[in-house]
Amino acid sequence: MSADNPAKPNNKPAEPWRQRLIRSLLYGRNVDRAAKARARVGFAILAFAAIYSVIGGRLVMFAIGADAHGARRAASQDVIATARPDIVDRNGEVLATDVKAPSLFGEPRRIIDKDEAIELLTATVPDLDTGEVRERLSSRKGFVWLKREITPKQQQDIHKLGIPGIGFLRENKRVYPTGNEVAHLIGLVNIDNQGIAGMEKWLDSNGLADLHRAGFATDRLQKPIELSVDLRVEHALRDELLKAKEKYKAKAASGLVSNVKTGEIVALVSLPDFDPNNPKEAHDPDRINRLTTGVFEMGSTFKTLTLAMALDSGKASLNTLYDARGALHYGKFAIHDTHPLGRSISLSEVFTFSSNVGAARVALSQGVEAHRAFLKKVGQLDRLRTELPESASPIVPKRWGELNTITIAFGHGIAVAPLQAVMGINAMVNGGYLIPPTFLKRSEEDAKAVAKKVIRPETSEKIRYLMRLNAEVGTAKKADVAGYYIGGKTGTSEKVVGGRYSKKQVLNSFTAILPADNPQFQLLVMLDEPKAIPETMGFITSGWNAVPTGGKVIARIAPLLGIEPRFNLPPSDRLILATSRTTQ
């Protein structure tokens, strides 16, 4: 190195090896850092521009389609919340179903001119309450109902108004194609499609409400609920009861048809009834279901149970005699017969002449405790539970003495639901099996699984004989329809008015079995406070009104029930009883 070109000293400190490693990893080697920085800035600008474009686009979409999207989403949720399965009769006829109906809603935050909106809406839908609409649209809520279940024309007219913040949701609305026909059995729903009575309420209490809450109760997932009722039989029964109620000027009329071997209720009518499509009618206290909600003194139909008790005990036979020469006195009370015979009568005659004195002596011969125990065994002292939520507890004496046994023997002093009495009589004629009633389809095999044996088959045979004999020579003659070999028992129960029994205000009942030699069905007809008419010769007892009404019902429903007519059958003692074996 020459002296003229001395070396320039390098004063820049050496870069630590760690920084060199980091720079190499981040930027690589021999890279133009300025160009790379410009590229990063450009990429960031593009990224932010894309993000804000997406946000802006979504805001525009929400602004344009908020109503439609919100309505679709809400409607979807609403269908899940309110869908109900169809209810059909035993033959598949629809009794209750869902249809889609528009409902009107508002979004107060989106309404520009509330006064104009209120004026236009109330002019288009006159039954909208102006004050109520103003209050709802003045709230700070994002969603308010204005009117549920509007008509398609109202929806079209409101849509033409083009009011921002006013929309429609398609809801499930429950409709009942048969109207009043099965009102008390089906029940009804509220505005939110929730069951509040009858089988509709039973549906909610047996899992449907839980499905709603879980979001699984959609139209696609629900199978129809099959009831035991036959709409054809229901119509015939209701039609004849309407005619009888008008003819005899009765306060009310009711009836049912029960399958004695399965406990299925094939028809149930209680008049006056209501149209479940018009829920306001259901709140009338006169329109209750008298067959399950009401309890009544059933009168002489209860003698069926009294005589069955005596026969089943083995202490009495059809020929056992009871003193009916005069009134039965107990303390200051006296029990009389409507048509006193003035002699001792057999147990068979107690039934066919409907003797109060004879029934009382039959019960007394068994004893108070035995009487009470038998009625409890056949389900008359406890509240009857079925699928229908509406049921009442029987009115039973708190202290049960001999006087109670005397009056209860012929159906006074105890009040039960008519369906409860039907259950008991079914057991008396079906071979001795107490089967809980049901409003759902049930096979004979399923019925046997829940049945309880309460009397011997021989006792049941004798009761069938007595009921047929009563149609041949007793108080049920006016219901003996040719070809159907019916059996029956009448009941005329005086009502308590002002603390005393009234002979002018009665509750009449008639229970019939068909055919009597091998019962398949039981019919109950009840008329509340029928009036005397010229045709009844001034009488108001059951044999003059409830019995002929029952005969007309049987003539119409027997073919529908599949019962073939048979003619020229022998009398009851030869067809039903093996005389040498069972009358002793």
C-alpha positions in Angstrom: 0.0 0.0 0.0 1.5 3.4 -1.1 1.7 6.4 1.0 -0.3 8.4 -1.5 -3.4 6.2 -1.2 -3.8 5.4 2.4 -6.7 3.0 3.3 -10.0 4.7 4.6 -11.0 3.4 7.9 -14.5 1.7 8.1 -16.3 3.3 11.1 -19.7 1.5 10.7 -20.1 -1.1 13.5 -20.6 -4.7 12.6 -24.3 -5.9 12.6 -24.9 -8.5 15.3 -25.6 -12.0 14.0 -29.0 -12.1 15.6 -30.3 -9.1 13.6 -28.8 -10.5 10.4 -30.7 -13.8 11.0 -34.0 -12.0 11.6 -33.6 -9.7 8.6 -32.7 -12.7 6.4 -35.8 -14.6 7.6 -38.1 -11.6 7.1 -36.8 -10.2 3.9 -34.5 -12.8 2.3 -31.3 -11.8 0.6 -30.7 -9.2 -2.0 -34.4 -7.9 -1.9 -35.5 -4.3 -2.7 -37.1 -3.4 0.6 -38.7 -0.3 -0.7 -40.6 -2.1 -3.5 -41.7 -4.8 -1.1 -43.1 -2.1 1.3 -45.1 -0.5 -1.5 -46.5 -3.9 -2.4 -47.6 -4.5 1.2 -49.3 -1.2 1.4 -51.2 -1.9 -1.8 -52.3 -5.3 -0.6 -53.6 -3.8 2.7 -55.6 -1.2 0.8 -57.2 -3.9 -1.4 -58.0 -6.0 1.6 -59.7 -3.2 3.5 -61.6 -2.2 0.3 -62.9 -5.7 -0.1 -64.0 -6.0 3.5 -65.8 -2.6 3.5 -67.4 -3.6 0.1 -68.9 -6.8 1.7 -70.1 -4.8 4.7 -71.7 -2.2 2.5 -73.3 -4.8 0.3 -74.8 -6.6 3.3 -76.2 -3.3 4.7 -77.8 -2.6 1.3 -79.3 -6.1 1.3 -80.7 -5.8 4.8 -82.1 -2.4 4.0 -83.9 -3.7 0.9 -85.0 -7.1 2.0 -85.3 -6.9 5.8 -89.1 -7.3 5.7 -89.1 -10.4 3.5 -86.2 -12.0 5.2 -87.5 -11.3 8.7 -90.9 -12.5 7.8 -89.5 -15.7 6.3 -87.4 -16.4 9.4 -90.2 -15.5 11.9 -92.7 -17.5 9.9 -90.4 -20.5 9.9 -90.0 -20.3 13.7 -93.8 -19.8 14.1 -94.7 -22.9 12.1 -92.4 -24.9 14.4 -93.9 -23.4 17.5 -97.6 -24.0 16.6 -98.0 -27.0 14.3 -100.4 -29.6 15.6 -101.2 -33.1 14.3 -104.5 -33.8 12.6 -107.1 -35.5 14.7 -109.2 -38.1 12.9 -112.0 -40.4 13.7 -111.7 -44.2 13.7 -112.3 -44.2 9.9 -109.8 -41.5 9.1 -112.3 -38.6 8.8 -110.6 -35.3 9.7 -112.0 -33.8 12.9 -109.3 -31.1 13.5 -106.5 -29.9 11.2 -104.1 -26.9 10.7 -104.4 -24.4 7.9 -102.1 -21.4 7.2 -103.6 -18.0 7.9 -101.9 -14.6 7.6 -101.4 -12.5 10.7 -100.6 -8.7 10.7 -97.6 -7.4 12.5 -95.7 -4.1 12.8 -92.1 -2.9 13.4 -92.5 0.4 15.2 -88.9 1.5 14.7 -89.3 1.4 10.9 -92.6 3.2 10.6 -92.1 6.7 9.3 -95.5 8.3 9.9 -97.4 6.4 12.6 -100.5 8.5 12.4 -100.9 7.8 8.7 -100.2 4.1 9.3 -102.8 3.9 12.0 -105.4 5.7 9.9 -104.9 3.5 6.9 -104.9 0.3 8.8 -108.0 1.0 10.8 -109.8 2.0 7.7 -108.8 -1.2 5.9 -109.5 -3.5 8.9 -112.5 -1.9 10.8 -112.3 -4.3 13.8 -108.9 -3.0 14.7 -109.0 -0.9 17.9 -107.4 2.5 17.1 -106.2 3.0 20.7 -104.7 -0.4 20.9 -102.9 -0.1 17.5 -101.6 3.4 18.5 -100.2 2.0 21.8 -98.5 -0.9 20.1 -97.0 1.1 17.2 -95.8 3.8 19.7 -93.7 1.3 21.6 -89.9 0.8 21.3 -90.2 -2.8 20.4 -88.9 -4.2 17.2 -92.0 -6.4 16.6 -95.6 -6.2 17.7 -98.7 -8.1 16.7 -101.5 -6.0 15.3 -104.1 -8.7 14.4 -103.9 -12.4 14.4 -105.6 -14.4 11.6 -106.7 -11.8 9.1 -108.5 -12.7 5.9 -106.6 -13.1 2.6 -108.5 -10.0 1.2 -107.5 -8.0 4.2 -103.9 -9.0 3.6 -104.1 -8.0 0.0 -105.7 -4.6 0.8 -103.1 -3.8 3.4 -100.3 -4.9 1.1 -101.5 -2.4 -1.5 -101.1 0.4 1.0 -97.3 -0.1 1.0 -96.7 1.0 4.6 -93.1 0.5 5.6 -92.7 -1.5 8.8 -96.1 -3.4 8.3 -95.9 -7.0 7.4 -97.5 -10.5 7.5 -96.7 -13.9 9.0 -98.3 -17.1 7.9 -99.4 -18.9 11.1 -101.0 -22.3 11.7 -104.7 -21.8 12.5 -106.7 -24.7 13.9 -109.9 -25.5 12.1 -112.7 -28.0 12.8 -114.4 -29.2 9.6 -117.2 -30.9 11.5 -118.1 -27.8 13.6 -120.3 -28.7 16.6 -120.5 -32.5 15.8 -117.7 -33.5 18.2 -117.1 -30.3 20.0 -117.0 -31.6 23.6 -114.7 -34.4 22.6 -112.3 -32.5 20.5 -112.2 -29.4 22.6 -110.4 -26.3 21.2 -107.2 -24.3 21.1 -106.3 -20.7 21.9 -105.0 -18.0 19.5 -101.5 -19.5 19.8 -102.7 -22.9 18.7 -102.3 -24.4 22.2 -104.9 -26.9 23.4 -107.2 -25.5 26.2 -109.9 -28.2 26.4 -110.8 -31.7 25.3 -108.5 -33.9 23.3 -106.6 -30.8 22.1 -105.5 -30.2 25.7 -104.7 -33.8 26.2 -102.4 -33.6 23.2 -100.4 -30.8 24.8 -100.2 -32.5 28.1 -98.9 -35.7 26.5 -95.8 -34.5 24.8 -96.9 -32.1 22.1 -95.9 -29.0 24.2 -92.5 -30.5 24.8 -92.0 -31.1 21.1 -93.0 -27.4 20.4 -90.4 -26.2 22.9 -87.7 -28.5 21.4 -88.5 -27.4 17.9 -89.5 -30.8 16.6 -93.3 -30.4 16.2 -93.3 -29.6 12.5 -96.0 -30.6 10.1 -93.7 -33.3 8.5 -93.0 -35.1 11.8 -96.5 -35.5 13.1 -98.8 -38.5 12.5 -102.6 -38.0 12.9 -104.2 -38.9 16.2 -106.8 -41.6 15.7 -109.8 -41.4 18.0 -112.3 -44.1 18.9 -115.2 -42.0 17.8 -117.1 -42.8 14.6 -118.3 -39.6 13.0 -121.3 -41.3 11.4 -122.6 -42.6 14.7 -121.8 -39.3 16.3 -123.9 -37.5 13.7 -126.9 -39.8 14.1 -126.8 -39.6 17.9 -126.6 -35.8 17.9 -129.4 -35.4 15.4 -131.8 -37.5 17.4 -130.9 -35.8 20.6 -131.5 -32.4 19.0 -134.9 -33.5 17.9 -135.7 -35.0 21.4 -134.5 -31.8 23.1 -136.8 -29.7 21.0 -139.8 -32.1 21.1 -139.8 -32.5 24.9 -138.6 -29.0 25.5 -135.7 -30.3 27.6 -133.2 -28.0 29.2 -130.4 -30.2 27.9 -129.8 -33.6 26.2 -126.8 -35.9 26.1 -125.8 -39.3 25.2 -122.9 -41.7 24.3 -122.2 -45.0 22.7 -119.6 -47.3 24.2 -118.0 -50.5 23.1 -118.6 -52.8 26.0 -115.6 -55.1 25.1 -112.9 -52.4 24.7 -114.2 -49.4 26.6 -113.9 -47.3 23.4 -116.2 -44.3 23.3 -117.7 -44.5 19.8 -119.9 -41.3 20.1 -120.3 -38.6 22.8 -122.8 -35.7 22.6 -123.7 -33.1 25.1 -126.3 -30.4 24.2 -126.2 -27.5 24.1 -122.8 -27.7 22.5 -120.6 -25.2 20.7 -118.6 -24.6 17.5 -114.9 -24.8 18.3 -114.3 -22.6 15.3 -116.0 -19.9 17.4 -114.2 -20.2 20.8 -116.4 -17.6 22.5 -119.3 -20.1 22.6 -117.3 -22.5 24.6 -117.3 -20.2 27.6 -121.1 -20.4 28.1 -121.6 -22.3 31.4 -124.6 -24.2 29.9 -122.4 -25.8 27.3 -120.3 -28.0 29.6 -119.7 -31.6 28.8 -122.4 -33.2 31.0 -121.1 -36.7 30.5 -117.7 -36.2 32.1 -117.8 -32.8 33.8 -121.2 -33.1 35.3 -122.2 -35.5 38.1 -125.8 -36.6 38.5 -128.1 -38.9 40.5 -128.6 -41.6 37.9 -131.9 -42.9 39.2 -133.1 -46.4 38.5 -130.2 -47.3 36.1 -128.3 -47.8 39.3 -130.6 -50.7 40.1 -128.5 -52.7 37.6 -125.5 -52.5 39.9 -127.6 -53.2 43.0 -129.1 -56.4 41.6 -125.7 -57.5 40.2 -124.2 -57.2 43.7 -126.9 -59.4 45.2 -126.7 -62.0 42.4 -122.9 -62.1 42.5 -122.8 -62.6 46.2 -124.6 -65.9 45.9 -127.1 -64.8 48.5 -129.9 -64.1 46.0 -131.2 -65.6 42.7 -133.6 -64.3 40.1 -136.5 -65.8 42.0 -135.6 -64.5 45.5 -138.6 -62.7 46.9 -138.6 -59.2 48.5 -141.4 -57.5 50.4 -143.0 -54.8 48.3 -146.4 -54.9 49.9 -146.2 -51.2 50.9 -143.8 -48.3 51.5 -140.5 -48.9 53.2 -140.2 -46.8 56.3 -136.9 -45.7 57.8 -137.3 -43.2 60.7 -139.2 -40.3 59.4 -138.6 -41.3 55.7 -140.8 -43.5 53.6 -139.7 -45.1 50.3 -142.6 -45.6 47.8 -142.9 -47.3 44.4 -144.3 -45.3 41.4 -146.6 -48.3 40.6 -146.9 -50.4 43.8 -147.8 -54.0 43.3 -149.0 -54.6 46.9 -147.2 -58.0 47.2 -143.8 -59.6 47.5 -141.9 -59.6 44.2 -139.0 -61.5 42.8 -135.6 -60.0 42.1 -136.5 -60.2 38.3 -139.7 -58.2 39.0 -137.7 -55.6 41.0 -135.9 -54.9 37.8 -138.8 -55.0 35.3 -141.2 -53.0 37.5 -138.3 -50.8 38.6 -139.3 -51.1 42.2 -137.6 -48.7 44.6 -138.8 -50.6 47.6 -137.5 -53.9 46.2 -134.1 -52.4 45.3 -133.8 -51.0 48.8 -134.5 -54.3 50.4 -132.1 -56.1 48.0 -129.3 -53.7 49.1 -130.2 -54.0 52.8 -130.0 -57.8 52.6 -126.4 -57.5 51.5 -125.4 -55.0 54.2 -124.0 -51.4 54.2 -120.4 -52.4 54.0 -120.9 -54.9 51.3 -122.9 -52.4 49.3 -120.2 -49.7 49.6 -117.4 -52.1 48.8 -119.2 -53.3 45.7 -119.7 -49.8 44.3 -116.1 -49.0 44.9 -115.0 -52.1 43.1 -117.0 -51.2 40.1 -115.5 -47.7 40.0 -118.4 -45.5 41.2 -116.9 -43.9 44.3 -113.7 -42.5 42.8 -113.0 -39.8 40.2 -113.0 -41.3 36.7 -109.8 -40.4 34.7 -109.8 -40.5 30.9 -107.9 -38.7 28.2 -110.4 -35.8 28.5 -109.0 -33.3 31.1 -112.6 -32.3 32.1 -113.8 -34.7 34.8 -115.6 -34.4 38.1 -115.4 -36.4 41.3 -118.5 -38.3 42.4 -120.5 -36.9 45.3 -120.5 -39.6 47.9 -122.0 -39.6 51.5 -119.3 -38.8 54.1 -121.1 -41.1 56.5 -122.6 -44.1 54.9 -125.4 -45.6 56.9 -128.4 -47.8 56.2 -130.5 -44.8 54.9 -127.7 -44.1 52.4 -127.7 -47.7 51.2 -131.5 -47.6 50.8 -131.5 -44.5 48.6 -128.4 -45.3 46.6 -129.8 -48.7 45.8 -132.2 -47.0 43.4 -129.8 -44.2 42.3 -130.4 -41.4 44.7 -128.0 -40.0 47.3 -125.0 -40.5 45.1 -124.0 -38.4 42.1 -121.6 -39.8 39.5 -120.4 -38.8 36.0 -122.7 -40.5 33.4 -119.6 -42.0 31.7 -118.7 -43.5 35.1 -122.1 -45.2 35.3 -121.7 -46.5 31.8 -118.3 -48.0 32.7 -119.9 -49.8 35.6 -122.8 -51.2 33.5 -120.5 -52.3 30.8 -118.8 -54.5 33.3 -122.2 -56.0 34.3 -122.9 -57.1 30.8 -119.5 -57.9 29.1 -118.8 -61.0 31.2 -117.7 -59.1 34.4 -114.7 -57.0 33.3 -114.3 -53.4 34.4 -112.6 -51.6 31.5 -111.5 -48.0 31.8 -113.1 -45.9 29.1 -110.9 -44.4 26.3 -111.4 -41.9 23.5 -108.5 -43.5 21.5 -108.7 -46.6 19.4 -108.1 -49.8 21.4 -108.2 -53.5 20.5 -109.8 -56.2 22.6 -106.4 -57.5 23.4 -105.3 -54.1 24.8 -108.5 -53.8 26.7 -108.0 -57.2 28.4 -104.6 -56.0 29.6 -106.2 -53.1 31.6 -109.4 -54.9 32.6 -110.3 -55.9 36.1 -112.6 -58.8 36.9 -115.4 -57.6 39.2 -118.2 -60.1 38.9 -118.7 -63.7 37.7 -119.6 -64.5 34.1 -122.8 -66.2 35.4 -123.9 -62.9 37.1 -123.2 -61.0 33.9 -125.4 -63.5 32.0 -128.3 -62.9 34.4 -128.0 -59.1 34.1 -128.1 -59.4 30.3 -131.3 -61.5 30.7 -132.9 -58.9 33.0 -132.1 -56.1 30.6 -133.6 -58.0 27.7 -136.6 -59.0 29.7 -137.1 -55.3 30.5 -137.3 -54.6 26.8 -139.8 -57.4 26.3 -142.2 -56.7 29.2 -140.8 -53.8 31.3 -140.1 -50.1 31.1 -137.9 -50.3 28.0 -140.5 -51.7 25.6 -140.7 -48.5 23.5 -137.0 -48.9 22.5 -137.3 -52.5 21.3 -136.3 -52.1 17.7 -137.2 -55.1 15.6 -134.2 -57.2 14.6 -131.7 -55.9 17.1 -132.7 -57.7 20.3 -131.8 -54.9 22.6 -131.8 -54.8 26.4 -132.3 -51.7 28.6 -132.9 -50.0 31.9 -134.7 -46.7 32.5 -134.0 -44.1 35.1 -136.1 -41.1 36.3 -134.3 -39.1 38.9 -136.1 -36.3 40.7 -133.9 -33.2 41.0 -133.3 -31.4 44.2 -135.0 -28.0 44.2 -134.9 -25.8 47.3 -133.6 -28.7 49.3 -136.4 -31.0 48.4 -136.9 -33.6 45.6 -139.2 -32.2 42.9 -141.6 -34.5 41.0 -141.9 -31.9 38.1 -138.2 -31.4 37.5 -136.5 -34.7 36.6 -133.4 -36.0 34.9 -134.3 -39.0 32.7 -131.9 -41.6 31.5 -132.0 -44.8 29.4 -129.2 -47.2 29.0 -129.5 -49.9 26.3 -127.3 -52.8 25.3 -127.3 -54.4 21.8 -127.6 -57.1 21.1 -128.6 -58.3 24.6 -127.5 -62.0 24.1 -123.9 -60.9 23.2 -123.5 -57.2 23.9 -121.2 -55.2 21.7 -122.3 -51.7 22.5 -124.0 -49.7 25.2 -126.1 -46.6 24.5 -126.9 -43.9 27.1 -129.5 -41.3 26.4 -130.2 -38.5 29.0 -132.9 -35.7 28.9 -132.7 -33.0 31.5 -136.0 -31.6 32.7 -138.2 -32.8 29.8 -141.8 -31.5 29.7 -145.0 -33.4 29.4 -146.6 -33.2 25.9 -149.9 -34.7 24.6 -148.1 -37.6 23.1 -146.8 -38.6 26.6 -150.2 -38.4 28.2 -148.9 -35.9 30.6 -146.1 -38.1 31.9 -142.5 -37.0 32.1 -140.9 -40.3 33.2 -138.1 -41.9 31.2 -140.2 -44.5 29.5 -142.2 -41.7 27.7 -139.3 -39.7 26.3 -135.7 -41.1 26.8 -136.7 -44.6 25.9 -138.4 -43.8 22.5 -135.5 -41.5 21.7 -133.1 -44.4 22.4 -135.1 -46.6 20.0 -134.8 -44.0 17.2 -131.0 -43.8 17.9 -130.6 -47.6 17.8 -132.5 -47.9 14.5 -130.0 -45.5 12.9 -126.7 -46.5 14.5 -127.1 -50.3 14.6 -126.3 -50.8 10.9 -123.4 -48.3 11.1 -122.0 -50.4 14.0 -122.1 -53.5 11.9 -124.9 -55.2 13.8 -126.9 -57.3 11.4 -130.6 -57.6 12.1 -132.0 -61.0 13.3 -135.6 -61.8 13.4 -137.9 -64.3 15.1 -135.5 -64.8 18.0 -136.7 -66.7 21.1 -137.5 -64.8 24.3 -134.8 -63.9 26.8 -135.3 -66.9 29.1 -134.6 -69.3 26.3 -132.0 -67.4 24.3 -129.9 -66.0 27.1 -130.5 -68.2 30.1 -130.1 -71.9 30.4 -133.1 -72.0 32.7 -132.3 -75.2 34.6 -128.8 -74.0 35.5 -129.0 -70.3 36.2 -132.5 -69.4 37.5 -132.2 -71.3 40.7 
